[in-house]
Amino acid sequence: MTKALDIGCGLKPKNPFNAVEVYGIDVRDDADANIVKADLVVDPIPFPDNTFEFVTAHDFLEHVPRLIYTPQRRNAFVEVMNEVWRVLKPGGHFMSFTPAYPHPEAFRDPTHVNIITDQTFPAYFDNVNRWASAYGFKGSFEIVSQEWRGPHLMSIMRKV
């Protein structure tokens, strides 16, 4: 039985991998029972380690600040990536779908505070360079694929 988690899901979690069980996380108060309320900028993903075969983030990561002070300095985006890695089972897949540079859609929305490029995941969160380890990233992902879909960069990564 496969399980998927859609972070920043809104009212309905997406399930592009056709998992049997689907859960969501959002900051909304009016969410259904399979959607847990959490603010992932400051809260951990409220599920145990190695729970999901799939984690997805559609139009979410661009809203996660790279750096916050609460009151100490924290690398919120790196912490979210650590949490995604933590809740994925070994070999599990993470899919990010986000407006990215150089497209204007990456900048147009004033709530977009984290601009992703086609080099963000391969350079910082991959299993080769792992540059984000300097900022506290504990995992590593194999980059399975990246492709442009209009202004959105769809990245699929596998937990190694």
N, C-alpha and C positions, 0 to 999 in steps of 0.2 A: 504494500500500500504506500503510495507516494504522497508526500506532503509538500505544499508550497506556501510561502509567505510573501505577500505583496506589501512593501513598506510605502507609506504615504498613499494609501489605496483609495481615499475618499469613501464613498458609500458602497462601493462594490469592488472587492479584490479581483485583480486580473489573474488569468490562469493560462498563459501562453504555452506552458509545458504540459497541459492537460493532466495535472496532478489529481489524485482521488480526493484528498482533503485540501481545502484552501482556507488560509487565514489571512487577516490583514491587520495593519497597524495604521492608525491615523490619530490626529489631534482632535478630531471632532467628538462632540458629546452625543450626537444622534446616530451613532453607528450601530449596526446589527450585532448579534451575539458572537459571530465569528470574527469580529473586528475588535481588537484590543486598543484602548486609548493609551497613547504614550507620545511624548515629545522626544523624538530621537536625537534632537540637538543636545539635550541634557540628560536623557534617560537611556538606560540600556534596552536592548530588545528584550521584552519580557517573556522569553522562552528559554528552555535549557539548551546547553551545548549540543551540537550534532542532532538537531531535531528535524531539519528540512533537507529534502533533495534539491529544492529550488527556492531561491529568493529573487524577487523582482523589484525594481524601482522604476516606475514610469513617471517622468516629469516630477521627480522628487529631489535628486541629489543637488540640483542647481539651487535649491532653497536651503541647503545645509551650510552654514558659515564655515569657512576654513579655520577661523580662529575666534574664540570667545573668551571672556573673562567672567568667571562665576564663583567666587571672586578671583580664583587663581586662573592662570592662563591654561587653556585647553585647546587642543587641535580637534574640533568637533567633527570635521569631515573624516579625518583619520580614525577617530573613535567609532564612527558609524561603519566604516569599512572593517574595523576590527570586529564589531558586533555581527556584521553580515558573515564574516569568515567563521566566527565562533558558532553561530546557530546552524551553519551548513554542515551536513554530513560530509565526510571525506569523499571526494569525487563529485560533490554537489555543484550545481551551477548557479551563478549569479548573473542576472541580466539587468543592465542599466540602459534606459532609454531616455535621453535627455537632450534638450537643445544645446548645441555646442558651438564654440568658436570655429570658424570665422563668421558664422551666420548671425545676422542682427537679432534673431529671436532669442539668442543666448543672453542678450543685454536688454532687450526691450522691456521686459517685466521688471518693475522696481524691486520685486521680492527675490529676483535671481541674484544671489550673492556668491555663488560658487561656479565659476566658469570652467567648464570641462573642455578639454581638447582631445584630439585623437591620440595624443601622447600621454595623457594623464594616467590611464590604467597600465599601458605597457611599460612606462618608465618607473612609476611609483609603486604599483601594487602587484606587479607580475612576479614570476618565480625566477627571473634572470637579474634584473636591475635592483628591485626592491628598495628604491630610493626613499620611500615613505617609512622605512624602518628607522631612519634617523629621527622621525617625528613620532615614533611609538607604534608603528604598524607591526603586528606580530605574525601575520599570516603571509601567504603568497598564493597568487592565482595564476594559472596557466591561461593566457589569452586564447580563447577558442576562436573568436571571430569579432571583427568590428566592421560595421558598414553604415554608410549614411542613408538615412531615409528622410529626404528633404533636409530640413535644418536639424533633425535629430540624429545623434550618434547612438547606434545600438551596439552595445558591447556585451559579449557573452564570455564569462570567465568560469573556470573550474577550480574548485578548492583542491590544492595539492598538499 
